[in-house]
Amino acid sequence: MADVNQVQQTEERNEVVDRMTGFWDKNNKAIVFAFAALIIVVGGYFGYKYLVKEPSEKKASDAIFRAESYYRQDSLTLALNGDNVNLGFVKVASKFSGTKAGNLANFYAGDCYLKLGDYANAIKYLKAFSTSSKQFEARALALLGDAYADSGKKEEAIDQYKKAGTLFEKDDYNSPEYLFRAGLLSETIGKTKEAIELYKTIQTKYPRSERGMSIDKYLARLGVTE
């Protein structure tokens, strides 16, 4: 009986081997091509990461360092355009686009242009900036609102301030400030109802903030005394 079982097991193994051999004979080219493609994709990914992306990130980080130093010193023109040796934010943003430092350079460039009164370029660079940080994005949106407001585009400014004020509501210092700017601008262009709604939001959500503690007088002058 044992011999019969051994023969059956041997036959089953042979059958499995035959099936595998047949499958390989039939599909070996496809398997080889698929394996080769996988190697190329994986190799390309790691090659790009370690030979292209990381070195570019390092170069961009090094390049923006001096511009940030000028920015902290309020040397805005040097921060924007660089000196005879170091790049400014404008060149870093264009030369290293796609890197973290290149993206950050857009934010800095936008802020510099805003402070220098070049609102068109401020808007251009601030709109090119992106971030996953809600608090940082809110800051960029508020600066964009400032640029629109200072260039006379009040409707656009209100939109940006409202976005900034509602993006990161946990920030009970900046959020009410951004909402207040939106409310004040709404008031100046005759959108009284919208201004009241924004002021009431500050009153309700941020009563202990600086704007919250003084918002009653802005509501009162619009006829709201409750």
Residue, then its C-alpha position, 0 to 999 in steps of 0.5 A: m500500500a505504501d508503494v502505491n502511495q509513493v507512486q501516486q505522489t511521484e506522479e502528482r509531482n511529475e504532473v506539477v512539474d510538467r504543468m510548470t514546464g509547459f507554462w514556462d515554455k508558453n509564457n517565458k517571453a512575457i515573464v522575462f519582459a515583465f520582470a525586465a520592465l519591473i527592474i527598469v521601473v524600480g531602477g528608474y525610480f531609485g535612480y531619479k530619487y538618489l541621482v536627480k531629486e535629492p541632489s537637486e533638493k540639496k542644491a536648491s536648499d543651499a541656493i536659497f540660504r543666502a536669499e533667506s538671510y537677506y530677507r531676514q535683514d529686510s534687504l528685499t531687493l537682494a533677497l529677490n535678485g541675489d548678489n553677484v555670487n548668490l541667487g535670489f528668490v526669483k532665480v531659485a524659484s525658476k531654476f529649482s522649480g519642482t523642489k521644496a526650496g524652489n516652491l518656498a522661494n515663490f512664497y518669499a518672492g511674493d512677500c518681497y514684491l508685496k512689501l516693495g509695492d509690485y502687486a502684480n508680481a506679488i500675486k504671480y508668485l504667491k499663486a505659484f506657491s503651494t503647501s500641505s500646511k494649512q496654517f502656512e497656506a492661510r498665511a499665503l492666502a492672506l498675503l495674496g489678499d493684501a496684494y489684491a487689496d493694495s492693487g484695488k481689487k477688493e472683491e478678489a481680496i475679500d475672497q482670499y481673506k475669507k479663505a485664509g480665515t476659514l482654512f485653519e480655524k484653530d488659529d485663534y490669533n490669525s483667523p479672526e484677523y483675516l476675517f476682520r480684513a474681509g469684513l472691513l473691505s466688504e463694508t467699504i464696498g457697501k456689502t453690509k450684510e456680508a460684513i455683519e456676517l463676518y463680524k458675527t463669526i469673529q464675535t461667536k468663534y473668537p470672542r477672546s481674540e484681540r479682534g473679538m474683544s473690539i468687534d462690537k463697535y464695528l457691529a454697532r456702527l452697522g446697526v447691530t447692537e445685540 
